[in-house]
Amino acid sequence: MDKLPLSSCYLEISREDLAFNAKAITEYVGVPVIGVVKCDGYGVSGPEAARAWVSAGVTTLAVSDPAEAFALRDAGFTGEDILLLAPVGDPDLLAALLEAGILLTVSGPASARFYAAHAGDKPVRVHVAVDTGMGRFGSRWTNIEDLLEVYRTENLTFEGIFSHFAASFEAGNTQTMRQLGRFQEALSALEAQGVQVGLRHMANSCAALRFPKTWLDAVRVGSALVGRLPVKVPVELRRVGVFKARVVDRRILKKGDTTGYSSICKMKADTDVAVVAIGRHNGFGLEKRPEHLRFLDPLRAFKQAFDLYRRPPVVRYGDKALPVVGRIGTQYTLVNAAGTDLAPGSTVTAQVDMLFPNPHRHYI
């Protein structure tokens, strides 16, 4: 067990729960799992997420940023394959990735030629990206000539081909099945030309656990490791990560006193409050901004704002929910402490966005 952090706020993470989830996922799907540890391991740290996957028998990890790949190598993951899920266009960065033995993503003929030109003494190991509706990377699924040009590029070793689902977390499966059909259409066209496409993978966390048809040769699972999926899945997963914060002060605000910047909140009566070392810097009380590309998005934004007004953020102390008094601060927030024995040094818990940057972690 790691020592408690010196910080007054930290994310407590159970390694046992991480390992439990990794094992549950790998046993459920009928194909190899590529353990995605991007976004700093979805909040638990890349190396810790990688250890959980490796403990469950996973031999290939995946990241979205080159720095994450180097961090895994530095952490001792030298025997595992690491796939970078985004293309690279900088010669110096490419050279460093090749030296570290990182599997690269080819987004189209131009990136294939770029990799080949800098291959050096041995071929570059790559996976080919196909765009089936995500719109980010890869040749369009209908552009078979581009894909054939990629596979005809010399100095590359083609170890896999993949696409990415855009809506596998939504209620229905129409878009997911449509994208799967597009990917399979491209695969069939390539194989008809005698192309050995390599390992076929497309399913992300929600697809892998909801739609077995998407498994193909392998699945890429990331966020399911922390047990925080937006939909129900037929696998028991443990919710990983509890944010804890210490009380640093307790005080009485008199009737008429104000709190926070702009003195926005005035006490209507004497109020017993505790000062908790938690705030927006830690992701507390932050809501994801709604998109504005669909008619429903503004309506959802209104509903989120209304729900936040009716049910403002709370911290929990034992079985009690303690409401925020005034505005949430950057690092310190007041909560109503009436009827509790909270004192400086007491610990409360809170719900925060796991992906919000917070360097203070405690592993149990």
MIGURO-643081 format. One record per residue (C-alpha): residue number from 1; residue in one letter; chain; x, y, z. Coordinates in steps of 0.05 Angstrom, whole numbers, m for minus. Last residue first. Layout:
+------+------+-------+--------+--------+--------+
: resi : resn : chain :   east :  north :     up :
+------+------+-------+--------+--------+--------+
:  NUM :    a :     A :      X :      Y :      Z :
...
+------+------+-------+--------+--------+--------+
END
This chain:
+------+------+-------+--------+--------+--------+
: resi : resn : chain :   east :  north :     up :
+------+------+-------+--------+--------+--------+
:  364 :    i :     A :    m92 :     15 :    m44 :
:  363 :    y :     A :    m65 :     68 :    m90 :
:  362 :    h :     A :    m65 :    143 :    m73 :
:  361 :    r :     A :    m65 :    194 :   m129 :
:  360 :    h :     A :    m48 :    268 :   m130 :
:  359 :    p :     A :    m33 :    293 :   m200 :
:  358 :    n :     A :   m103 :    315 :   m217 :
:  357 :    p :     A :   m122 :    329 :   m289 :
:  356 :    f :     A :   m197 :    320 :   m302 :
:  355 :    l :     A :   m206 :    251 :   m334 :
:  354 :    m :     A :   m237 :    220 :   m272 :
:  353 :    d :     A :   m292 :    274 :   m270 :
:  352 :    v :     A :   m307 :    284 :   m197 :
:  351 :    q :     A :   m354 :    253 :   m146 :
:  350 :    a :     A :   m338 :    271 :    m74 :
:  349 :    t :     A :   m312 :    242 :     m9 :
:  348 :    v :     A :   m299 :    275 :     58 :
:  347 :    t :     A :   m239 :    268 :    104 :
:  346 :    s :     A :   m230 :    300 :    173 :
:  345 :    g :     A :   m164 :    334 :    185 :
:  344 :    p :     A :   m194 :    400 :    210 :
:  343 :    a :     A :   m259 :    381 :    242 :
:  342 :    l :     A :   m325 :    351 :    220 :
:  341 :    d :     A :   m368 :    326 :    278 :
:  340 :    t :     A :   m432 :    336 :    239 :
:  339 :    g :     A :   m500 :    367 :    254 :
:  338 :    a :     A :   m486 :    430 :    213 :
:  337 :    a :     A :   m426 :    424 :    167 :
:  336 :    n :     A :   m453 :    461 :    107 :
:  335 :    v :     A :   m398 :    461 :     55 :
:  334 :    l :     A :   m348 :    514 :     36 :
:  333 :    t :     A :   m300 :    502 :    m22 :
:  332 :    y :     A :   m225 :    508 :    m30 :
:  331 :    q :     A :   m183 :    495 :    m92 :
:  330 :    t :     A :   m215 :    536 :   m148 :
:  329 :    g :     A :   m276 :    552 :   m107 :
:  328 :    i :     A :   m347 :    525 :   m114 :
:  327 :    r :     A :   m395 :    582 :   m103 :
:  326 :    g :     A :   m437 :    593 :    m41 :
:  325 :    v :     A :   m447 :    539 :     11 :
:  324 :    v :     A :   m439 :    470 :    m20 :
:  323 :    p :     A :   m487 :    416 :      5 :
:  322 :    l :     A :   m465 :    362 :     54 :
:  321 :    a :     A :   m492 :    292 :     37 :
:  320 :    k :     A :   m491 :    249 :    100 :
:  319 :    d :     A :   m479 :    174 :    102 :
:  318 :    g :     A :   m406 :    181 :    124 :
:  317 :    y :     A :   m386 :    250 :    102 :
:  316 :    r :     A :   m406 :    262 :     30 :
:  315 :    v :     A :   m391 :    322 :    m12 :
:  314 :    v :     A :   m447 :    356 :    m51 :
:  313 :    p :     A :   m457 :    386 :   m120 :
:  312 :    p :     A :   m522 :    423 :   m133 :
:  311 :    r :     A :   m587 :    385 :   m144 :
:  310 :    r :     A :   m642 :    432 :   m166 :
:  309 :    y :     A :   m595 :    484 :   m198 :
:  308 :    l :     A :   m551 :    430 :   m228 :
:  307 :    d :     A :   m613 :    395 :   m255 :
:  306 :    f :     A :   m635 :    460 :   m287 :
:  305 :    a :     A :   m567 :    472 :   m319 :
:  304 :    q :     A :   m565 :    401 :   m345 :
:  303 :    k :     A :   m636 :    408 :   m373 :
:  302 :    f :     A :   m618 :    473 :   m407 :
:  301 :    a :     A :   m557 :    442 :   m439 :
:  300 :    r :     A :   m598 :    382 :   m461 :
:  299 :    l :     A :   m646 :    430 :   m496 :
:  298 :    p :     A :   m588 :    466 :   m528 :
:  297 :    d :     A :   m562 :    398 :   m554 :
:  296 :    l :     A :   m629 :    372 :   m580 :
:  295 :    f :     A :   m626 :    414 :   m644 :
:  294 :    r :     A :   m559 :    383 :   m662 :
:  293 :    l :     A :   m489 :    412 :   m672 :
:  292 :    h :     A :   m485 :    451 :   m607 :
:  291 :    e :     A :   m447 :    402 :   m563 :
:  290 :    p :     A :   m457 :    404 :   m488 :
:  289 :    r :     A :   m400 :    427 :   m443 :
:  288 :    k :     A :   m381 :    374 :   m394 :
:  287 :    e :     A :   m400 :    394 :   m323 :
:  286 :    l :     A :   m350 :    415 :   m271 :
:  285 :    g :     A :   m374 :    411 :   m199 :
:  284 :    f :     A :   m309 :    382 :   m173 :
:  283 :    g :     A :   m257 :    373 :   m229 :
:  282 :    n :     A :   m198 :    380 :   m182 :
:  281 :    h :     A :   m182 :    451 :   m202 :
:  280 :    r :     A :   m256 :    464 :   m197 :
:  279 :    g :     A :   m252 :    455 :   m122 :
:  278 :    i :     A :   m232 :    412 :    m63 :
:  277 :    a :     A :   m194 :    426 :      1 :
:  276 :    v :     A :   m257 :    431 :     44 :
:  275 :    v :     A :   m274 :    491 :     89 :
:  274 :    a :     A :   m328 :    470 :    137 :
:  273 :    v :     A :   m390 :    512 :    150 :
:  272 :    d :     A :   m438 :    527 :    208 :
:  271 :    t :     A :   m485 :    582 :    184 :
:  270 :    d :     A :   m515 :    640 :    222 :
:  269 :    a :     A :   m575 :    662 :    181 :
:  268 :    k :     A :   m591 :    690 :    112 :
:  267 :    m :     A :   m517 :    686 :     94 :
:  266 :    k :     A :   m498 :    726 :     32 :
:  265 :    c :     A :   m472 :    690 :    m30 :
:  264 :    i :     A :   m442 :    728 :    m89 :
:  263 :    s :     A :   m387 :    762 :    m50 :
:  262 :    s :     A :   m354 :    775 :   m118 :
:  261 :    y :     A :   m304 :    721 :   m100 :
:  260 :    g :     A :   m325 :    675 :    m44 :
:  259 :    t :     A :   m371 :    682 :     16 :
:  258 :    t :     A :   m413 :    737 :     47 :
:  257 :    d :     A :   m433 :    751 :    119 :
:  256 :    g :     A :   m503 :    777 :    130 :
:  255 :    k :     A :   m521 :    727 :    184 :
:  254 :    k :     A :   m456 :    703 :    214 :
:  253 :    l :     A :   m410 :    651 :    183 :
:  252 :    i :     A :   m388 :    601 :    235 :
:  251 :    r :     A :   m322 :    564 :    223 :
:  250 :    r :     A :   m289 :    498 :    208 :
:  249 :    d :     A :   m221 :    492 :    175 :
:  248 :    v :     A :   m177 :    447 :    132 :
:  247 :    v :     A :   m226 :    391 :    117 :
:  246 :    r :     A :   m192 :    338 :     76 :
:  245 :    a :     A :   m210 :    313 :      7 :
:  244 :    k :     A :   m223 :    245 :    m22 :
:  243 :    f :     A :   m240 :    226 :    m93 :
:  242 :    v :     A :   m259 :    153 :   m101 :
:  241 :    g :     A :   m233 :    115 :   m161 :
:  240 :    v :     A :   m255 :     50 :   m194 :
:  239 :    r :     A :   m328 :     30 :   m205 :
:  238 :    r :     A :   m326 :    m46 :   m205 :
:  237 :    l :     A :   m348 :    m83 :   m267 :
:  236 :    e :     A :   m396 :   m141 :   m272 :
:  235 :    v :     A :   m407 :   m157 :   m345 :
:  234 :    p :     A :   m471 :   m154 :   m385 :
:  233 :    v :     A :   m464 :    m79 :   m398 :
:  232 :    k :     A :   m506 :    m20 :   m376 :
:  231 :    v :     A :   m491 :     46 :   m409 :
:  230 :    p :     A :   m449 :    108 :   m394 :
:  229 :    l :     A :   m387 :     66 :   m375 :
:  228 :    r :     A :   m351 :     81 :   m311 :
:  227 :    g :     A :   m319 :     14 :   m291 :
:  226 :    v :     A :   m247 :     40 :   m291 :
:  225 :    l :     A :   m225 :    m14 :   m341 :
:  224 :    a :     A :   m286 :     m1 :   m384 :
:  223 :    s :     A :   m253 :     64 :   m405 :
:  222 :    g :     A :   m201 :     28 :   m447 :
:  221 :    v :     A :   m218 :    m32 :   m489 :
:  220 :    r :     A :   m194 :    m45 :   m559 :
:  219 :    v :     A :   m221 :   m110 :   m587 :
:  218 :    a :     A :   m187 :   m166 :   m627 :
:  217 :    d :     A :   m196 :   m210 :   m688 :
:  216 :    l :     A :   m269 :   m190 :   m702 :
:  215 :    w :     A :   m305 :   m170 :   m637 :
:  214 :    t :     A :   m359 :   m127 :   m668 :
:  213 :    k :     A :   m411 :   m182 :   m673 :
:  212 :    p :     A :   m406 :   m190 :   m598 :
:  211 :    f :     A :   m444 :   m124 :   m588 :
:  210 :    r :     A :   m450 :    m97 :   m517 :
:  209 :    l :     A :   m383 :   m109 :   m482 :
:  208 :    a :     A :   m338 :    m98 :   m542 :
:  207 :    a :     A :   m381 :    m42 :   m570 :
:  206 :    c :     A :   m381 :     m3 :   m504 :
:  205 :    s :     A :   m305 :    m10 :   m494 :
:  204 :    n :     A :   m282 :      1 :   m565 :
:  203 :    a :     A :   m293 :    m50 :   m621 :
:  202 :    m :     A :   m255 :    m40 :   m686 :
:  201 :    h :     A :   m199 :    m92 :   m694 :
:  200 :    r :     A :   m174 :   m133 :   m753 :
:  199 :    l :     A :   m104 :   m162 :   m744 :
:  198 :    g :     A :    m68 :   m164 :   m811 :
:  197 :    v :     A :    m94 :   m140 :   m878 :
:  196 :    q :     A :    m63 :   m193 :   m923 :
:  195 :    v :     A :    m81 :   m163 :   m990 :
:  194 :    g :     A :    m99 :   m210 :  m1047 :
:  193 :    q :     A :   m143 :   m161 :  m1084 :
:  192 :    a :     A :   m206 :   m195 :  m1059 :
:  191 :    e :     A :   m176 :   m186 :   m989 :
:  190 :    l :     A :   m176 :   m111 :   m999 :
:  189 :    a :     A :   m249 :   m109 :  m1023 :
:  188 :    s :     A :   m271 :   m154 :   m967 :
:  187 :    l :     A :   m237 :   m111 :   m915 :
:  186 :    a :     A :   m269 :    m48 :   m942 :
:  185 :    e :     A :   m338 :    m79 :   m939 :
:  184 :    q :     A :   m324 :   m105 :   m869 :
:  183 :    f :     A :   m308 :    m34 :   m847 :
:  182 :    r :     A :   m371 :     m7 :   m878 :
:  181 :    g :     A :   m413 :    m62 :   m847 :
:  180 :    l :     A :   m384 :    m47 :   m778 :
:  179 :    q :     A :   m400 :     27 :   m788 :
:  178 :    r :     A :   m472 :     11 :   m804 :
:  177 :    m :     A :   m476 :    m37 :   m745 :
:  176 :    t :     A :   m452 :     17 :   m698 :
:  175 :    q :     A :   m498 :     70 :   m728 :
:  174 :    t :     A :   m560 :     25 :   m720 :
:  173 :    n :     A :   m541 :     m2 :   m651 :
:  172 :    g :     A :   m592 :     33 :   m607 :
:  171 :    a :     A :   m585 :     66 :   m539 :
:  170 :    e :     A :   m520 :    103 :   m552 :
:  169 :    f :     A :   m453 :     81 :   m525 :
:  168 :    s :     A :   m430 :     49 :   m591 :
:  167 :    a :     A :   m439 :    116 :   m626 :
:  166 :    a :     A :   m374 :    135 :   m661 :
:  165 :    f :     A :   m341 :     67 :   m671 :
:  164 :    h :     A :   m268 :     66 :   m692 :
:  163 :    s :     A :   m231 :     33 :   m749 :
:  162 :    f :     A :   m175 :    m17 :   m753 :
:  161 :    i :     A :   m123 :    m54 :   m794 :
:  160 :    g :     A :    m65 :    m95 :   m768 :
:  159 :    e :     A :      7 :   m120 :   m774 :
:  158 :    f :     A :     27 :    m87 :   m840 :
:  157 :    t :     A :    103 :    m85 :   m842 :
:  156 :    l :     A :    126 :    m23 :   m879 :
:  155 :    n :     A :    190 :    m13 :   m920 :
:  154 :    e :     A :    151 :    m14 :   m986 :
:  153 :    t :     A :     83 :     17 :   m997 :
:  152 :    r :     A :     35 :    m30 :  m1033 :
:  151 :    y :     A :    m11 :    m34 :   m973 :
:  150 :    v :     A :    m20 :     42 :   m972 :
:  149 :    e :     A :    m34 :     45 :  m1046 :
:  148 :    l :     A :    m86 :     m9 :  m1037 :
:  147 :    l :     A :   m119 :     33 :   m983 :
:  146 :    d :     A :   m119 :     94 :  m1028 :
:  145 :    e :     A :   m149 :     53 :  m1085 :
:  144 :    i :     A :   m201 :     24 :  m1038 :
:  143 :    n :     A :   m231 :     93 :  m1024 :
:  142 :    t :     A :   m300 :     69 :  m1002 :
:  141 :    w :     A :   m278 :     60 :   m929 :
:  140 :    r :     A :   m249 :    130 :   m927 :
:  139 :    s :     A :   m175 :    128 :   m913 :
:  138 :    g :     A :   m156 :    137 :   m840 :
:  137 :    f :     A :   m161 :    187 :   m784 :
:  136 :    r :     A :   m214 :    231 :   m753 :
:  135 :    g :     A :   m280 :    227 :   m790 :
:  134 :    m :     A :   m314 :    178 :   m742 :
:  133 :    g :     A :   m356 :    151 :   m799 :
:  132 :    t :     A :   m320 :     90 :   m828 :
:  131 :    d :     A :   m250 :    120 :   m832 :
:  130 :    v :     A :   m199 :     64 :   m840 :
:  129 :    a :     A :   m134 :     64 :   m802 :
:  128 :    v :     A :    m76 :     18 :   m821 :
:  127 :    h :     A :    m33 :    m14 :   m767 :
:  126 :    v :     A :     42 :     m7 :   m774 :
:  125 :    r :     A :    110 :    m38 :   m761 :
:  124 :    v :     A :    164 :      2 :   m797 :
:  123 :    p :     A :    212 :    m40 :   m838 :
:  122 :    k :     A :    285 :    m46 :   m817 :
:  121 :    d :     A :    349 :     m8 :   m832 :
:  120 :    g :     A :    320 :     62 :   m833 :
:  119 :    a :     A :    245 :     71 :   m840 :
:  118 :    h :     A :    246 :    146 :   m852 :
:  117 :    a :     A :    221 :    146 :   m923 :
:  116 :    a :     A :    174 :     89 :   m908 :
:  115 :    y :     A :    141 :    128 :   m852 :
:  114 :    f :     A :    129 :    188 :   m896 :
:  113 :    r :     A :    104 :    145 :   m954 :
:  112 :    a :     A :     53 :    111 :   m908 :
:  111 :    s :     A :     33 :    179 :   m879 :
:  110 :    a :     A :     18 :    205 :   m949 :
:  109 :    p :     A :    m18 :    141 :   m971 :
:  108 :    g :     A :    m68 :    144 :   m913 :
:  107 :    s :     A :    m75 :    147 :   m838 :
:  106 :    v :     A :    m21 :     96 :   m821 :
:  105 :    t :     A :    m18 :     83 :   m746 :
:  104 :    l :     A :     49 :     65 :   m714 :
:  103 :    l :     A :     72 :      7 :   m670 :
:  102 :    i :     A :    125 :     32 :   m621 :
:  101 :    g :     A :    194 :      1 :   m618 :
:  100 :    a :     A :    226 :     55 :   m576 :
:   99 :    e :     A :    275 :     71 :   m632 :
:   98 :    l :     A :    217 :     76 :   m680 :
:   97 :    l :     A :    182 :    125 :   m634 :
:   96 :    a :     A :    244 :    168 :   m627 :
:   95 :    a :     A :    254 :    170 :   m703 :
:   94 :    l :     A :    180 :    189 :   m713 :
:   93 :    l :     A :    187 :    246 :   m663 :
:   92 :    d :     A :    248 :    272 :   m701 :
:   91 :    p :     A :    213 :    266 :   m768 :
:   90 :    d :     A :    147 :    300 :   m747 :
:   89 :    g :     A :     84 :    275 :   m781 :
:   88 :    v :     A :     56 :    222 :   m735 :
:   87 :    p :     A :    m10 :    185 :   m742 :
:   86 :    a :     A :    m56 :    170 :   m684 :
:   85 :    l :     A :    m71 :    104 :   m647 :
:   84 :    l :     A :      0 :     92 :   m623 :
:   83 :    l :     A :      4 :     17 :   m611 :
:   82 :    i :     A :     48 :    m10 :   m556 :
:   81 :    d :     A :     72 :    m82 :   m560 :
:   80 :    e :     A :     92 :   m110 :   m493 :
:   79 :    g :     A :    161 :   m134 :   m472 :
:   78 :    t :     A :    188 :    m65 :   m453 :
:   77 :    f :     A :    134 :    m42 :   m405 :
:   76 :    g :     A :    184 :    m19 :   m353 :
:   75 :    a :     A :    156 :     49 :   m332 :
:   74 :    d :     A :    202 :     84 :   m382 :
:   73 :    r :     A :    170 :     44 :   m438 :
:   72 :    l :     A :    101 :     63 :   m413 :
:   71 :    a :     A :    121 :    137 :   m409 :
:   70 :    f :     A :    148 :    134 :   m480 :
:   69 :    a :     A :     80 :    110 :   m506 :
:   68 :    e :     A :     42 :    163 :   m466 :
:   67 :    a :     A :     88 :    217 :   m494 :
:   66 :    p :     A :     69 :    194 :   m564 :
:   65 :    d :     A :     m5 :    209 :   m553 :
:   64 :    s :     A :    m64 :    164 :   m567 :
:   63 :    v :     A :    m44 :    101 :   m530 :
:   62 :    a :     A :    m51 :     26 :   m540 :
:   61 :    l :     A :    m27 :    m35 :   m503 :
:   60 :    t :     A :    m14 :   m104 :   m532 :
:   59 :    t :     A :      3 :   m166 :   m490 :
:   58 :    v :     A :    m60 :   m172 :   m447 :
:   57 :    g :     A :    m57 :   m231 :   m399 :
:   56 :    a :     A :   m101 :   m205 :   m343 :
:   55 :    s :     A :    m41 :   m180 :   m303 :
:   54 :    v :     A :    m19 :   m143 :   m366 :
:   53 :    w :     A :    m84 :   m105 :   m366 :
:   52 :    a :     A :    m78 :    m85 :   m293 :
:   51 :    r :     A :     m5 :    m65 :   m302 :
:   50 :    a :     A :    m24 :    m22 :   m362 :
:   49 :    a :     A :    m77 :     16 :   m321 :
:   48 :    e :     A :    m24 :     30 :   m268 :
:   47 :    p :     A :     27 :     51 :   m321 :
:   46 :    g :     A :    m22 :     99 :   m355 :
:   45 :    s :     A :    m46 :    134 :   m293 :
:   44 :    v :     A :   m114 :    123 :   m258 :
:   43 :    g :     A :   m149 :    179 :   m296 :
:   42 :    y :     A :   m169 :    144 :   m359 :
:   41 :    g :     A :   m101 :    111 :   m362 :
:   40 :    d :     A :    m66 :    178 :   m370 :
:   39 :    c :     A :   m114 :    198 :   m425 :
:   38 :    k :     A :    m94 :    135 :   m464 :
:   37 :    v :     A :    m88 :     66 :   m432 :
:   36 :    v :     A :   m122 :     24 :   m485 :
:   35 :    g :     A :   m112 :    m50 :   m471 :
:   34 :    i :     A :   m116 :    m89 :   m536 :
:   33 :    v :     A :   m157 :   m150 :   m518 :
:   32 :    p :     A :   m151 :   m218 :   m552 :
:   31 :    v :     A :   m216 :   m251 :   m574 :
:   30 :    g :     A :   m277 :   m284 :   m542 :
:   29 :    v :     A :   m296 :   m226 :   m498 :
:   28 :    y :     A :   m319 :   m243 :   m428 :
:   27 :    e :     A :   m254 :   m269 :   m398 :
:   26 :    t :     A :   m215 :   m208 :   m420 :
:   25 :    i :     A :   m267 :   m161 :   m391 :
:   24 :    a :     A :   m274 :   m195 :   m323 :
:   23 :    k :     A :   m198 :   m200 :   m316 :
:   22 :    a :     A :   m187 :   m127 :   m331 :
:   21 :    n :     A :   m244 :   m108 :   m284 :
:   20 :    f :     A :   m216 :   m148 :   m226 :
:   19 :    a :     A :   m145 :   m122 :   m238 :
:   18 :    l :     A :   m171 :    m50 :   m233 :
:   17 :    d :     A :   m211 :    m67 :   m171 :
:   16 :    e :     A :   m150 :    m98 :   m137 :
:   15 :    r :     A :   m109 :    m37 :   m155 :
:   14 :    s :     A :   m159 :      5 :   m116 :
:   13 :    i :     A :   m152 :     79 :   m131 :
:   12 :    e :     A :   m159 :    137 :    m82 :
:   11 :    l :     A :   m159 :    204 :   m118 :
:   10 :    y :     A :   m128 :    259 :    m76 :
:    9 :    c :     A :   m141 :    322 :    m36 :
:    8 :    s :     A :   m103 :    352 :     22 :
:    7 :    s :     A :    m37 :    334 :    m12 :
:    6 :    l :     A :     17 :    298 :     27 :
:    5 :    p :     A :     m4 :    233 :     m5 :
:    4 :    l :     A :    m19 :    172 :     39 :
:    3 :    k :     A :     37 :    121 :     34 :
:    2 :    d :     A :     27 :     68 :    m19 :
:    1 :    m :     A :      0 :      0 :      0 :
+------+------+-------+--------+--------+--------+
END
